[in-house]
C-alpha cells in the first residue's frame, strides 16, 4: 500500500472534518447572534447609547447641554463643589445605614421562617408584602405617620411622656439629639435621613428575605445535623456552617445593595417632597443630579455628576469582587 496515498487520504479526512466544524461553528454563531440581537438592541438603545450621550453632554457647559465645549470643566466644578461632597456624604450615610441592617435583619427573619412549620407560607407572604408594595405609595403612608403635627409617631411618643419630634423636617444630626447636644448637629446623618433609612430597611427586607430563604433551602441539612452531633450550639451552627455556605448569596446581595443604595431616588423624593429635605440633609447624589437637570437646567454639569456616580459604582463593584469575592465559598 502506497504510504503517500494513505497520508493523502488522512489529510483529506482531516480537512473535511475541519470544514464541517467550521461550518457548524459559523451556524452556531449565527444562531446565537440572531437570538441575542433583540436583547443587545434593547441594551444598546436604552443602556449604552444614553451612557455615551451623557458622557458627551458632560463635556459642554451652559443650560440644556447646548453651551460651549468645556472639556473636563464640569467634572472639576463638581469635585470642587461643597454641595457635591455633601450629597456624596448623604449617599454614604444612606448606604452604611441601610445595607448592614437590612441584610442582618433579613437573614434573621429568613432563618426563623425557614425553621418554622406552621404558618410558614402566611409569614413569608407578610414579610414580602413591603417589597411588592409601591415605594411611592408606602412612602406617603410613612410620611403621614411621621407628620410632626398629627402623625401617629408623635402621638405615641407623647402618650409615653416623650417630647415631640420633627422627624422628616429635622435637620439636626441624630447623634446630636441622642446626646442632648454634646455632639455638633452637623455630625452624622440627620434625623430626617435616618427616617428615610428606616423606611428603606422596612421596604427592602422582603426581597433579601426571599433570597436568603432560597439560599438556606440549597444548604444540605446533613451538614447542620453533623455539626449538632459534634456538639455545636445554634450560634456555632449559624457561624461555622450556615453563613459560610450562604456566602455566595451574601456576596450577591452586597453587590446589588451597594448599587441600589447609590442609585436610590424614590424614597428620598417621596418622603421629603423634593428629595432635599431640611437644609439639604437628605439630598443624595441622585437627587443632586435631578435638581441640576430639572431645577437649574445645568445638563452638562448634571451629566458630569452622573458620570462620576457611575464611575464610583463601578469602582465599588470591582473592589467588592476583588477583596470580598475571594472569601466566597462555592460548593
N, C-alpha and C positions, 0 to 999 in steps of 0.2 A: 504494500500500500504506500502510495506517494505521501511522504510527510508534509510536503508543501500543500497538497490538496487538503489534508486534514486541518492544517493551520488556517488555510483559506476558508474552509467551512466553519471553523470555530470563530474566526473573526467576523464572518458574515452573520452568524447567530448572535454574537455579542452586539454587533451594530444594529441588528433588527430589534434586540431587546432594549437597547438604549433609545432607539427611536420610539418604541412603544411607551417606554417610561416617560420620555419627553412629551409625547402626545398626551399621556394620562395626566401628567403634572400640569400641562397647559390647560386641559379641560377642567381640572380641579381648581386651578387658579381663576379661570374664567367664571366658573360656577360660584366660587367664594366671593369674587368681586361683584357678581350680579346680586347675590344675596345680601351683601353688606352695603351695597350702594344706597338704599333708602336711609339707613342709619347714618352713613357717612355724609350723605347730602344734608340731613337734618342737623347733624353736629357741625358741619361746615357753615351752613347758613345762619344757624341760631347760636352757635358757640364760638367757632374760630373767627368768623368774619366780624362779629361785634367786638371781640377782643382786639383784633388787628386794627379796627377802626378807632377804638378807644385809645390805643397807643398813638395812632396817627393824630387824633384830636388833641392829645395831651401836649403836642408839640406847638400848639398855637395858642395865642392869648386872646384877650378881649371877650366880649359876650358871645354866646351861642357858638363858640368854637370857630368863628369866622374871622378872627383877628390876625395880626401879623405873626409870622413864624418866630417863636421864641426858643426853640430847641428844648433844652432841659430846664428852662427858666421856671416853669410851673412846678417841677419837682423840687428845685432849690427853694422856691417860695414856700412849698408845703413843709419841707424839712426845717425851715426857719420859723414856721408859724407856731405860736403857742397854742392856738386853738386845735391845730392838728395833733400835737402831742397830748393835749388834754383829752381829746376824743380817743386817742390810742390808749391812754391810761384807763379810761372808762371801759373800753373794749377788753383790756387785760383784766380789770377787776371782774367784769362780767364772766369772762372765761374761767378765771380761777374760782369764782363763786359758784358757778353752775356745774361744771364738769365733774369735779371730785364728789360733790354732794349728790348729784343725780346718779352717778354710777354706783356709789356706795348704797344709797337708798334703794335703787332699782335691784341691785344684787340681793339685798336682804329680803325684799319683797318676793323676788323670783325664787329664792331658796326656800322661803316659807311656803309659797304657793306650790312648789314642786313636791313638798313632803306632806301636804295636807291631802286628805282623801275626800271628805265630804264637802260639797260646795265649791270644788276646785274651779269648775267652769264659770260659776257665778262670779267668784272673786277675780278671776282672770279678766272677765269682761269689765268689771267695775274699775280695775286698775288701768285698763287700756282705753277706757272712755275719754279721759282728758286729752289723749293724743289725737284721737279721731275727731274731737270737737274743734270747731273753727277757732283759731287762735284769736282772731279779732272779736268774735262773739264772747269767748271766755274772758278776754281782757276787759270787755265792757262790764261784765259781772263783777270782776275783781275791782275795777275802777269804782263801781258803786259801793262795794264793801269797804273800800279804803277811803271813801269820801270823808274829809275831816269834819263836815258839818252834820251829816245824817247817816254816815256809814255804820255798818254793823260792827266793824273792828273797834271804833272808838266807843260805841255803846257798851261793848263787853268790857273794855278797859275801865270805863267809868263805873260800871257795875261792880268791878273788882276793886275799886278805890284808886286806880291809877290815873295819871294825867292824860289829857287828850294829846294826840299826835297829828302832825300834818301829813304823814305818810308820803304820798306821791308829790306833795308840794314842799317837802322838807329838803333844803339844800345842804344842811349840816351833815357831817360825816357820822356814821353810826357809832364809831369809836368815841366821838365827842359826846354823843348822847349817853352812851353806856358808862362813861367815866365822869359824868356830871361836869363836863367842860375841861377836864385835865388834859385831854388830847385836843390839839387845834382842830377847828371844824373843817379845815380843808385836807386833813389827813384821812386817807381811806375812802371807801365808797360812801356816798350819801345814803340817807335812809330811803330816798326815792329810788335809787339804783338797787338797793337791797330788796325793795318790794318787787322790782322787775325780775331780779334774780330768783326770788321765792316763787314768782309766777312761772318762770321757765322751768324750775325744778319740778313743780307740780305738773306742768304740761308735758314735759319731755320724758318723765319717768315711765310712762306707759310703753313707749317704744323700746326703751332699754330693757324693761322688764320682760317683754316678749322675746327679745334677742337673747337675754340671759336664760330664759326658760328653754329656748331651743338649744343653747349650749349645754345646759345641765342634762337635757334629755340624751345628748350624744355621749355622755360620760358613762362608761361601763360601771354598773352597780357593784361588780365584784371587787373593784379597787377600793371603794369605800368600806365594804364589808371586811376585806382583808386588813385594812387599817384599824378598824374597830377590834378585830380579833387580836391584833398585835398590841392593843391597849391604848390606842389613840382616843382622845376625847373628841367632842363635837367640834371644838375650836381647832384642834390639831388636824382633824379631817378636812376642814374647810381650807386651812392654811397650807397643808402639805399635799393634799390630793386634789381638791376641787378647784382652787384658784390656779395652780399650775396648768391643769387640763383646760381651764377656761381662758388661758392667756391669749389664744387666737381671737376669741370673742371680745375680750377686754381691749386688745390691740385695735380691732376693727372699730369698736365704739369710741375709743380715744381719738382715732383719726377722724371719724365722722363728726364727733362732738366739737373738736377744735375748729374744723372748717365751718360748722354750723354756727358756733358762737361768734366767730369773726364776721359772719355774714348776717347776723341777727338784725332784723328791722321791724317786723310786725309787732312784736310785743312792746318794743320801745315806743313806736308811734301810736299804737292803740291805747296804751296805758296812760301816756302823758298828753296825748292830743296833738303834739307837734314833734315828739321824739327827743326834744332837747331838755324838757323838764325844768325844774327851778335852777336858774343861773347856769344852764347848760351842763348840769351834773349828770344827766343821763344821755348826753349826746355821744354816741359811739361813732365809729368810723363810717358805717353805712348811713347813719343819719346825717353825718357831716357831709358826705358825698351828695346825699339827696338835697340838703339845703344849698350846697354850692351850685347844683344844677338848676333847681326849680325856684329857689328864692332869690339867688343872686345872679343867676344866668351865667355863671363862670364855668362854662362847659369844659374848656381846656384844663382849667385847674381841677375841676371835679374828676375829669378823666385821669389826670395825673395821680390824684389821691387814690382813685380806684385801681390804677395800675400798681401803686405801692402796696395797696391792700392785697392784691393778687400775688405779688412777689412775696409778701410776708407769709401768706397762707402756704405757698409752695415751699418756702424755706422751712416752715414749721413742720410740714408733712415730711420733707426729706430728713429733717433731724429726728423725727419720730421713727421713721423707717431705719435710720442709721443706728440709733442708740437703743431704742425700745424694741425694735424688731428682732434684735439678736437674742433677746430674752424670752421670746415667744416659744412655747413648747408645742411642737406638732407631733401627733401620734404617727 
